[in-house]
Amino acid sequence: MRIPRRSTLARLLGIAALVLVLAGTASAGRWPYIQTFYDEAGNAVGWQIGHCDNSYSFHGVRTPVYTIERLQCPDL
């Protein structure tokens, strides 16, 4: 069995890391959550709620400043 060179090994590790990052990004929002949006003064101005059926509802204003609180679906 041939041992890969360091550059080949580094490239393979980089590709593996990229695949993991993309998989994580693709699965974001698949769990229930409350996303709260804030204005420049720190006031909550919008909410997005991700439901257990992968739908979501939104109220208010979306801003670039937000927090996400992960929730749990009830056991069936």
Secondary structure, DSSP 8 states (H G I E B T S, - for coil): -----HHHHHHHHHHHHHHHHHHHHHHTT-S-EEEEEE-TTS-EEEEEEE-TTS-EEEEE---S-EEEEE------
